Amino acid sequence: MINFRREEWKKASENFQQSLKIDRTFDDGHYFLGQTYLKLKDSRKAKQELTLAANLLEQEIKQAEQLISQARLRGWKRKAERLESQKKELEVKARYCRQLLSSF
């Protein structure tokens, strides 16, 4: 992530690829790797990674919705609020992925 913020795109892509070797379901890894590939002008790989990220984010959003519902049923207001906040962050990332994908 540090390399991404420093705009060291080649090193950032290597780091994200390494993290995805450990966990292929790491949505942030696909999310940032896709953006990194855009900076490296590799639209084919960018589209592939952003599609994976969007799909994973959508799954996490659905899971968050279920957890929010369960928390509310149990009367866990604070837990539901935290989950709502996490869900909003996921929705922002998913929306950005879709925006980037629509540009291809």
A tleap script that builds the chain and sets N, CA, C and O, in Angstrom:
source leaprc.protein.ff14SB
mol = sequence {
  NMET ILE ASN PHE ARG ARG GLU GLU TRP LYS
  LYS ALA SER GLU ASN PHE GLN GLN SER LEU
  LYS ILE ASP ARG THR PHE ASP ASP GLY HIE
  TYR PHE LEU GLY GLN THR TYR LEU LYS LEU
  LYS ASP SER ARG LYS ALA LYS GLN GLU LEU
  THR LEU ALA ALA ASN LEU LEU GLU GLN GLU
  ILE LYS GLN ALA GLU GLN LEU ILE SER GLN
  ALA ARG LEU ARG GLY TRP LYS ARG LYS ALA
  GLU ARG LEU GLU SER GLN LYS LYS GLU LEU
  GLU VAL LYS ALA ARG TYR CYS ARG GLN LEU
  LEU SER SER CPHE
}
set mol.1.N position { 0.820 -1.185 0.000 }
set mol.1.CA position { 0.000 0.000 0.000 }
set mol.1.C position { 0.870 1.258 0.000 }
set mol.1.O position { 0.519 2.268 -0.611 }
set mol.2.N position { 1.988 1.186 0.679 }
set mol.2.CA position { 2.889 2.341 0.726 }
set mol.2.C position { 3.357 2.688 -0.681 }
set mol.2.O position { 3.396 3.859 -1.059 }
set mol.3.N position { 3.713 1.662 -1.455 }
set mol.3.CA position { 4.164 1.911 -2.821 }
set mol.3.C position { 3.052 2.495 -3.686 }
set mol.3.O position { 3.315 3.308 -4.572 }
set mol.4.N position { 1.826 2.088 -3.436 }
set mol.4.CA position { 0.692 2.632 -4.173 }
set mol.4.C position { 0.553 4.121 -3.881 }
set mol.4.O position { 0.381 4.927 -4.795 }
set mol.5.N position { 0.627 4.473 -2.623 }
set mol.5.CA position { 0.497 5.895 -2.239 }
set mol.5.C position { 1.651 6.729 -2.770 }
set mol.5.O position { 1.484 7.907 -3.086 }
set mol.6.N position { 2.827 6.108 -2.867 }
set mol.6.CA position { 3.999 6.821 -3.394 }
set mol.6.C position { 4.018 6.831 -4.917 }
set mol.6.O position { 4.907 7.419 -5.533 }
set mol.7.N position { 3.034 6.179 -5.514 }
set mol.7.CA position { 2.922 6.063 -6.962 }
set mol.7.C position { 4.096 5.312 -7.570 }
set mol.7.O position { 4.548 5.627 -8.671 }
set mol.8.N position { 4.580 4.322 -6.846 }
set mol.8.CA position { 5.607 3.414 -7.343 }
set mol.8.C position { 4.869 2.196 -7.892 }
set mol.8.O position { 4.780 1.159 -7.235 }
set mol.9.N position { 4.338 2.342 -9.118 }
set mol.9.CA position { 3.370 1.406 -9.654 }
set mol.9.C position { 3.918 -0.004 -9.839 }
set mol.9.O position { 3.228 -0.975 -9.528 }
set mol.10.N position { 5.127 -0.133 -10.332 }
set mol.10.CA position { 5.694 -1.467 -10.561 }
set mol.10.C position { 5.839 -2.223 -9.240 }
set mol.10.O position { 5.439 -3.383 -9.133 }
set mol.11.N position { 6.407 -1.566 -8.248 }
set mol.11.CA position { 6.592 -2.195 -6.938 }
set mol.11.C position { 5.243 -2.476 -6.283 }
set mol.11.O position { 5.068 -3.515 -5.647 }
set mol.12.N position { 4.294 -1.561 -6.433 }
set mol.12.CA position { 2.955 -1.762 -5.865 }
set mol.12.C position { 2.303 -2.994 -6.480 }
set mol.12.O position { 1.696 -3.796 -5.770 }
set mol.13.N position { 2.424 -3.147 -7.791 }
set mol.13.CA position { 1.810 -4.317 -8.443 }
set mol.13.C position { 2.434 -5.606 -7.931 }
set mol.13.O position { 1.728 -6.594 -7.726 }
set mol.14.N position { 3.732 -5.612 -7.726 }
set mol.14.CA position { 4.399 -6.805 -7.186 }
set mol.14.C position { 3.888 -7.132 -5.783 }
set mol.14.O position { 3.640 -8.294 -5.461 }
set mol.15.N position { 3.733 -6.104 -4.954 }
set mol.15.CA position { 3.256 -6.321 -3.580 }
set mol.15.C position { 1.816 -6.830 -3.563 }
set mol.15.O position { 1.491 -7.736 -2.794 }
set mol.16.N position { 0.956 -6.262 -4.397 }
set mol.16.CA position { -0.433 -6.711 -4.439 }
set mol.16.C position { -0.529 -8.143 -4.981 }
set mol.16.O position { -1.330 -8.941 -4.494 }
set mol.17.N position { 0.282 -8.461 -5.982 }
set mol.17.CA position { 0.286 -9.828 -6.509 }
set mol.17.C position { 0.723 -10.817 -5.433 }
set mol.17.O position { 0.166 -11.909 -5.319 }
set mol.18.N position { 1.709 -10.431 -4.657 }
set mol.18.CA position { 2.187 -11.293 -3.569 }
set mol.18.C position { 1.089 -11.515 -2.531 }
set mol.18.O position { 0.893 -12.639 -2.070 }
set mol.19.N position { 0.382 -10.466 -2.165 }
set mol.19.CA position { -0.692 -10.619 -1.177 }
set mol.19.C position { -1.817 -11.496 -1.715 }
set mol.19.O position { -2.450 -12.226 -0.952 }
set mol.20.N position { -2.071 -11.432 -3.023 }
set mol.20.CA position { -3.129 -12.248 -3.617 }
set mol.20.C position { -2.725 -13.712 -3.748 }
set mol.20.O position { -3.586 -14.583 -3.874 }
set mol.21.N position { -1.432 -13.990 -3.718 }
set mol.21.CA position { -0.985 -15.382 -3.682 }
set mol.21.C position { -1.368 -16.018 -2.352 }
set mol.21.O position { -1.634 -17.217 -2.278 }
set mol.22.N position { -1.391 -15.214 -1.324 }
set mol.22.CA position { -1.739 -15.691 0.013 }
set mol.22.C position { -3.252 -15.830 0.152 }
set mol.22.O position { -3.742 -16.811 0.710 }
set mol.23.N position { -3.994 -14.839 -0.360 }
set mol.23.CA position { -5.458 -14.849 -0.230 }
set mol.23.C position { -6.092 -14.299 -1.503 }
set mol.23.O position { -6.138 -13.085 -1.704 }
set mol.24.N position { -6.586 -15.198 -2.370 }
set mol.24.CA position { -7.198 -14.793 -3.636 }
set mol.24.C position { -8.518 -14.050 -3.432 }
set mol.24.O position { -9.018 -13.417 -4.362 }
set mol.25.N position { -9.085 -14.118 -2.228 }
set mol.25.CA position { -10.363 -13.443 -1.975 }
set mol.25.C position { -10.163 -12.072 -1.323 }
set mol.25.O position { -11.123 -11.484 -0.824 }
set mol.26.N position { -8.956 -11.568 -1.321 }
set mol.26.CA position { -8.634 -10.275 -0.722 }
set mol.26.C position { -9.116 -9.170 -1.661 }
set mol.26.O position { -8.413 -8.796 -2.600 }
set mol.27.N position { -10.311 -8.654 -1.404 }
set mol.27.CA position { -10.928 -7.677 -2.311 }
set mol.27.C position { -10.077 -6.428 -2.508 }
set mol.27.O position { -9.972 -5.925 -3.627 }
set mol.28.N position { -9.470 -5.925 -1.445 }
set mol.28.CA position { -8.622 -4.734 -1.578 }
set mol.28.C position { -7.409 -5.010 -2.466 }
set mol.28.O position { -6.947 -4.123 -3.183 }
set mol.29.N position { -6.903 -6.222 -2.420 }
set mol.29.CA position { -5.768 -6.577 -3.282 }
set mol.29.C position { -6.146 -6.444 -4.744 }
set mol.29.O position { -5.406 -5.846 -5.526 }
set mol.30.N position { -7.290 -6.995 -5.122 }
set mol.30.CA position { -7.768 -6.889 -6.512 }
set mol.30.C position { -8.121 -5.440 -6.855 }
set mol.30.O position { -7.835 -4.961 -7.952 }
set mol.31.N position { -8.743 -4.757 -5.903 }
set mol.31.CA position { -9.170 -3.364 -6.089 }
set mol.31.C position { -7.972 -2.461 -6.411 }
set mol.31.O position { -7.997 -1.707 -7.384 }
set mol.32.N position { -6.938 -2.548 -5.592 }
set mol.32.CA position { -5.775 -1.683 -5.809 }
set mol.32.C position { -4.874 -2.186 -6.930 }
set mol.32.O position { -4.241 -1.385 -7.618 }
set mol.33.N position { -4.808 -3.504 -7.123 }
set mol.33.CA position { -4.012 -4.029 -8.236 }
set mol.33.C position { -4.623 -3.593 -9.564 }
set mol.33.O position { -3.899 -3.243 -10.496 }
set mol.34.N position { -5.943 -3.611 -9.653 }
set mol.34.CA position { -6.595 -3.142 -10.874 }
set mol.34.C position { -6.275 -1.688 -11.172 }
set mol.34.O position { -6.012 -1.323 -12.318 }
set mol.35.N position { -6.299 -0.861 -10.138 }
set mol.35.CA position { -5.966 0.556 -10.327 }
set mol.35.C position { -4.489 0.727 -10.703 }
set mol.35.O position { -4.129 1.598 -11.494 }
set mol.36.N position { -3.654 -0.121 -10.117 }
set mol.36.CA position { -2.221 -0.075 -10.430 }
set mol.36.C position { -1.986 -0.443 -11.886 }
set mol.36.O position { -1.191 0.201 -12.570 }
set mol.37.N position { -2.673 -1.477 -12.365 }
set mol.37.CA position { -2.534 -1.861 -13.771 }
set mol.37.C position { -3.003 -0.740 -14.697 }
set mol.37.O position { -2.447 -0.560 -15.780 }
set mol.38.N position { -4.012 0.007 -14.285 }
set mol.38.CA position { -4.424 1.155 -15.092 }
set mol.38.C position { -3.282 2.159 -15.219 }
set mol.38.O position { -3.035 2.698 -16.298 }
set mol.39.N position { -2.594 2.404 -14.116 }
set mol.39.CA position { -1.465 3.341 -14.136 }
set mol.39.C position { -0.319 2.813 -14.987 }
set mol.39.O position { 0.433 3.581 -15.587 }
set mol.40.N position { -0.195 1.469 -15.030 }
set mol.40.CA position { 0.857 0.844 -15.833 }
set mol.40.C position { 0.419 0.643 -17.289 }
set mol.40.O position { 1.152 0.062 -18.090 }
set mol.41.N position { -0.785 1.130 -17.622 }
set mol.41.CA position { -1.335 1.067 -18.987 }
set mol.41.C position { -1.578 -0.365 -19.464 }
set mol.41.O position { -1.419 -0.664 -20.648 }
set mol.42.N position { -1.960 -1.241 -18.548 }
set mol.42.CA position { -2.298 -2.621 -18.899 }
set mol.42.C position { -3.799 -2.815 -18.662 }
set mol.42.O position { -4.219 -3.331 -17.626 }
set mol.43.N position { -4.589 -2.391 -19.640 }
set mol.43.CA position { -6.044 -2.369 -19.463 }
set mol.43.C position { -6.643 -3.769 -19.352 }
set mol.43.O position { -7.646 -3.947 -18.661 }
set mol.44.N position { -6.058 -4.762 -20.009 }
set mol.44.CA position { -6.586 -6.124 -19.931 }
set mol.44.C position { -6.506 -6.651 -18.503 }
set mol.44.O position { -7.489 -7.174 -17.976 }
set mol.45.N position { -5.352 -6.516 -17.882 }
set mol.45.CA position { -5.186 -6.974 -16.503 }
set mol.45.C position { -5.988 -6.106 -15.539 }
set mol.45.O position { -6.531 -6.611 -14.556 }
set mol.46.N position { -6.065 -4.819 -15.810 }
set mol.46.CA position { -6.839 -3.912 -14.947 }
set mol.46.C position { -8.303 -4.329 -14.944 }
set mol.46.O position { -8.931 -4.406 -13.888 }
set mol.47.N position { -8.840 -4.594 -16.119 }
set mol.47.CA position { -10.242 -4.997 -16.222 }
set mol.47.C position { -10.489 -6.303 -15.475 }
set mol.47.O position { -11.498 -6.451 -14.785 }
set mol.48.N position { -9.574 -7.236 -15.613 }
set mol.48.CA position { -9.693 -8.528 -14.943 }
set mol.48.C position { -9.709 -8.355 -13.422 }
set mol.48.O position { -10.568 -8.917 -12.742 }
set mol.49.N position { -8.769 -7.586 -12.893 }
set mol.49.CA position { -8.670 -7.390 -11.442 }
set mol.49.C position { -9.851 -6.590 -10.899 }
set mol.49.O position { -10.382 -6.908 -9.835 }
set mol.50.N position { -10.257 -5.565 -11.620 }
set mol.50.CA position { -11.383 -4.748 -11.156 }
set mol.50.C position { -12.694 -5.535 -11.187 }
set mol.50.O position { -13.567 -5.326 -10.344 }
set mol.51.N position { -12.828 -6.430 -12.150 }
set mol.51.CA position { -14.017 -7.287 -12.196 }
set mol.51.C position { -14.048 -8.212 -10.991 }
set mol.51.O position { -15.085 -8.372 -10.347 }
set mol.52.N position { -12.903 -8.823 -10.686 }
set mol.52.CA position { -12.815 -9.674 -9.500 }
set mol.52.C position { -13.123 -8.879 -8.239 }
set mol.52.O position { -13.864 -9.343 -7.372 }
set mol.53.N position { -12.557 -7.689 -8.138 }
set mol.53.CA position { -12.785 -6.845 -6.965 }
set mol.53.C position { -14.262 -6.496 -6.830 }
set mol.53.O position { -14.823 -6.581 -5.737 }
set mol.54.N position { -14.893 -6.107 -7.928 }
set mol.54.CA position { -16.306 -5.734 -7.884 }
set mol.54.C position { -17.166 -6.909 -7.425 }
set mol.54.O position { -18.077 -6.741 -6.615 }
set mol.55.N position { -16.871 -8.092 -7.943 }
set mol.55.CA position { -17.632 -9.287 -7.550 }
set mol.55.C position { -17.441 -9.602 -6.068 }
set mol.55.O position { -18.407 -9.904 -5.368 }
set mol.56.N position { -16.213 -9.534 -5.593 }
set mol.56.CA position { -15.946 -9.801 -4.177 }
set mol.56.C position { -16.596 -8.751 -3.284 }
set mol.56.O position { -17.136 -9.079 -2.228 }
set mol.57.N position { -16.545 -7.509 -3.701 }
set mol.57.CA position { -17.164 -6.439 -2.913 }
set mol.57.C position { -18.677 -6.622 -2.842 }
set mol.57.O position { -19.282 -6.400 -1.793 }
set mol.58.N position { -19.282 -7.022 -3.938 }
set mol.58.CA position { -20.732 -7.261 -3.936 }
set mol.58.C position { -21.091 -8.390 -2.971 }
set mol.58.O position { -22.094 -8.310 -2.261 }
set mol.59.N position { -20.279 -9.430 -2.946 }
set mol.59.CA position { -20.512 -10.533 -2.002 }
set mol.59.C position { -20.400 -10.046 -0.562 }
set mol.59.O position { -21.209 -10.408 0.292 }
set mol.60.N position { -19.392 -9.223 -0.304 }
set mol.60.CA position { -19.212 -8.700 1.053 }
set mol.60.C position { -20.340 -7.764 1.457 }
set mol.60.O position { -20.728 -7.727 2.625 }
set mol.61.N position { -20.864 -7.016 0.512 }
set mol.61.CA position { -21.999 -6.127 0.795 }
set mol.61.C position { -23.214 -6.951 1.199 }
set mol.61.O position { -23.904 -6.616 2.163 }
set mol.62.N position { -23.474 -8.020 0.470 }
set mol.62.CA position { -24.600 -8.895 0.804 }
set mol.62.C position { -24.407 -9.530 2.183 }
set mol.62.O position { -25.348 -9.633 2.971 }
set mol.63.N position { -23.189 -9.947 2.455 }
set mol.63.CA position { -22.895 -10.541 3.759 }
set mol.63.C position { -23.089 -9.504 4.872 }
set mol.63.O position { -23.634 -9.820 5.930 }
set mol.64.N position { -22.645 -8.277 4.631 }
set mol.64.CA position { -22.808 -7.215 5.618 }
set mol.64.C position { -24.290 -6.944 5.880 }
set mol.64.O position { -24.693 -6.721 7.021 }
set mol.65.N position { -25.093 -6.966 4.822 }
set mol.65.CA position { -26.537 -6.750 4.982 }
set mol.65.C position { -27.151 -7.824 5.888 }
set mol.65.O position { -27.988 -7.527 6.740 }
set mol.66.N position { -26.729 -9.057 5.692 }
set mol.66.CA position { -27.233 -10.144 6.538 }
set mol.66.C position { -26.811 -9.950 7.988 }
set mol.66.O position { -27.610 -10.142 8.904 }
set mol.67.N position { -25.556 -9.569 8.195 }
set mol.67.CA position { -25.058 -9.358 9.555 }
set mol.67.C position { -25.747 -8.175 10.228 }
set mol.67.O position { -26.019 -8.214 11.427 }
set mol.68.N position { -26.027 -7.132 9.465 }
set mol.68.CA position { -26.743 -5.969 10.003 }
set mol.68.C position { -28.138 -6.395 10.456 }
set mol.68.O position { -28.596 -6.026 11.537 }
set mol.69.N position { -28.791 -7.166 9.621 }
set mol.69.CA position { -30.127 -7.652 9.962 }
set mol.69.C position { -30.107 -8.493 11.240 }
set mol.69.O position { -30.959 -8.328 12.114 }
set mol.70.N position { -29.145 -9.379 11.338 }
set mol.70.CA position { -29.014 -10.209 12.539 }
set mol.70.C position { -28.726 -9.370 13.777 }
set mol.70.O position { -29.286 -9.613 14.847 }
set mol.71.N position { -27.852 -8.386 13.625 }
set mol.71.CA position { -27.503 -7.524 14.765 }
set mol.71.C position { -28.725 -6.743 15.245 }
set mol.71.O position { -28.936 -6.592 16.448 }
set mol.72.N position { -29.519 -6.252 14.313 }
set mol.72.CA position { -30.724 -5.510 14.693 }
set mol.72.C position { -31.738 -6.408 15.394 }
set mol.72.O position { -32.365 -6.003 16.373 }
set mol.73.N position { -31.893 -7.631 14.888 }
set mol.73.CA position { -32.821 -8.575 15.519 }
set mol.73.C position { -32.424 -8.879 16.968 }
set mol.73.O position { -33.276 -9.104 17.827 }
set mol.74.N position { -31.135 -8.880 17.211 }
set mol.74.CA position { -30.636 -9.169 18.555 }
set mol.74.C position { -30.544 -7.921 19.428 }
set mol.74.O position { -30.202 -8.000 20.608 }
set mol.75.N position { -30.848 -6.785 18.844 }
set mol.75.CA position { -30.820 -5.546 19.605 }
set mol.75.C position { -29.431 -4.954 19.769 }
set mol.75.O position { -29.199 -4.152 20.674 }
set mol.76.N position { -28.523 -5.334 18.918 }
set mol.76.CA position { -27.144 -4.844 18.996 }
set mol.76.C position { -27.000 -3.593 18.129 }
set mol.76.O position { -26.486 -3.652 17.012 }
set mol.77.N position { -27.451 -2.491 18.648 }
set mol.77.CA position { -27.487 -1.243 17.889 }
set mol.77.C position { -26.089 -0.790 17.461 }
set mol.77.O position { -25.873 -0.437 16.301 }
set mol.78.N position { -25.160 -0.802 18.387 }
set mol.78.CA position { -23.806 -0.323 18.082 }
set mol.78.C position { -23.119 -1.203 17.028 }
set mol.78.O position { -22.440 -0.698 16.134 }
set mol.79.N position { -23.304 -2.514 17.146 }
set mol.79.CA position { -22.746 -3.452 16.174 }
set mol.79.C position { -23.345 -3.185 14.798 }
set mol.79.O position { -22.626 -3.174 13.799 }
set mol.80.N position { -24.649 -2.971 14.741 }
set mol.80.CA position { -25.323 -2.681 13.476 }
set mol.80.C position { -24.784 -1.389 12.856 }
set mol.80.O position { -24.603 -1.313 11.641 }
set mol.81.N position { -24.530 -0.388 13.677 }
set mol.81.CA position { -23.986 0.883 13.174 }
set mol.81.C position { -22.597 0.697 12.581 }
set mol.81.O position { -22.291 1.250 11.525 }
set mol.82.N position { -21.758 -0.078 13.256 }
set mol.82.CA position { -20.410 -0.341 12.731 }
set mol.82.C position { -20.478 -1.092 11.409 }
set mol.82.O position { -19.736 -0.797 10.472 }
set mol.83.N position { -21.371 -2.060 11.350 }
set mol.83.CA position { -21.535 -2.821 10.119 }
set mol.83.C position { -22.067 -1.944 8.988 }
set mol.83.O position { -21.659 -2.097 7.836 }
set mol.84.N position { -22.972 -1.033 9.313 }
set mol.84.CA position { -23.488 -0.081 8.315 }
set mol.84.C position { -22.350 0.766 7.753 }
set mol.84.O position { -22.277 1.004 6.547 }
set mol.85.N position { -21.472 1.214 8.632 }
set mol.85.CA position { -20.327 2.015 8.208 }
set mol.85.C position { -19.422 1.209 7.276 }
set mol.85.O position { -18.979 1.719 6.247 }
set mol.86.N position { -19.149 -0.034 7.628 }
set mol.86.CA position { -18.327 -0.898 6.781 }
set mol.86.C position { -18.994 -1.147 5.435 }
set mol.86.O position { -18.336 -1.168 4.395 }
set mol.87.N position { -20.307 -1.336 5.470 }
set mol.87.CA position { -21.059 -1.583 4.245 }
set mol.87.C position { -20.965 -0.376 3.310 }
set mol.87.O position { -20.818 -0.538 2.099 }
set mol.88.N position { -21.049 0.823 3.867 }
set mol.88.CA position { -20.952 2.037 3.048 }
set mol.88.C position { -19.586 2.134 2.375 }
set mol.88.O position { -19.492 2.519 1.210 }
set mol.89.N position { -18.524 1.785 3.110 }
set mol.89.CA position { -17.181 1.792 2.528 }
set mol.89.C position { -17.091 0.798 1.375 }
set mol.89.O position { -16.513 1.102 0.332 }
set mol.90.N position { -17.659 -0.382 1.565 }
set mol.90.CA position { -17.665 -1.393 0.510 }
set mol.90.C position { -18.439 -0.906 -0.707 }
set mol.90.O position { -18.024 -1.129 -1.844 }
set mol.91.N position { -19.566 -0.238 -0.464 }
set mol.91.CA position { -20.377 0.275 -1.569 }
set mol.91.C position { -19.628 1.333 -2.366 }
set mol.91.O position { -19.739 1.378 -3.591 }
set mol.92.N position { -18.875 2.177 -1.692 }
set mol.92.CA position { -18.086 3.207 -2.379 }
set mol.92.C position { -17.043 2.544 -3.279 }
set mol.92.O position { -16.874 2.938 -4.433 }
set mol.93.N position { -16.352 1.546 -2.754 }
set mol.93.CA position { -15.342 0.838 -3.552 }
set mol.93.C position { -15.982 0.127 -4.734 }
set mol.93.O position { -15.461 0.178 -5.848 }
set mol.94.N position { -17.111 -0.537 -4.497 }
set mol.94.CA position { -17.792 -1.254 -5.574 }
set mol.94.C position { -18.248 -0.280 -6.664 }
set mol.94.O position { -18.120 -0.571 -7.854 }
set mol.95.N position { -18.771 0.855 -6.263 }
set mol.95.CA position { -19.226 1.875 -7.216 }
set mol.95.C position { -18.040 2.386 -8.046 }
set mol.95.O position { -18.164 2.581 -9.255 }
set mol.96.N position { -16.899 2.600 -7.396 }
set mol.96.CA position { -15.712 3.075 -8.106 }
set mol.96.C position { -15.223 2.006 -9.092 }
set mol.96.O position { -14.826 2.330 -10.212 }
set mol.97.N position { -15.251 0.741 -8.678 }
set mol.97.CA position { -14.880 -0.343 -9.590 }
set mol.97.C position { -15.764 -0.323 -10.829 }
set mol.97.O position { -15.270 -0.430 -11.951 }
set mol.98.N position { -17.067 -0.187 -10.627 }
set mol.98.CA position { -18.002 -0.170 -11.758 }
set mol.98.C position { -17.737 1.035 -12.672 }
set mol.98.O position { -17.831 0.928 -13.895 }
set mol.99.N position { -17.405 2.184 -12.061 }
set mol.99.CA position { -17.087 3.368 -12.867 }
set mol.99.C position { -15.847 3.103 -13.737 }
set mol.99.O position { -15.828 3.412 -14.928 }
set mol.100.N position { -14.826 2.529 -13.117 }
set mol.100.CA position { -13.612 2.234 -13.867 }
set mol.100.C position { -13.886 1.211 -14.960 }
set mol.100.O position { -13.392 1.347 -16.080 }
set mol.101.N position { -14.666 0.195 -14.642 }
set mol.101.CA position { -14.976 -0.841 -15.634 }
set mol.101.C position { -15.808 -0.296 -16.786 }
set mol.101.O position { -15.670 -0.754 -17.920 }
set mol.102.N position { -16.658 0.663 -16.511 }
set mol.102.CA position { -17.479 1.233 -17.583 }
set mol.102.C position { -16.655 2.068 -18.557 }
set mol.102.O position { -17.126 2.392 -19.647 }
set mol.103.N position { -15.438 2.417 -18.176 }
set mol.103.CA position { -14.582 3.220 -19.055 }
set mol.103.C position { -13.845 2.368 -20.076 }
set mol.103.O position { -13.162 2.906 -20.948 }
set mol.104.N position { -13.970 1.043 -19.984 }
set mol.104.CA position { -13.280 0.160 -20.952 }
set mol.104.C position { -14.098 -0.011 -22.203 }
set mol.104.O position { -13.680 -0.715 -23.123 }
savepdb mol mol.pdb
quit
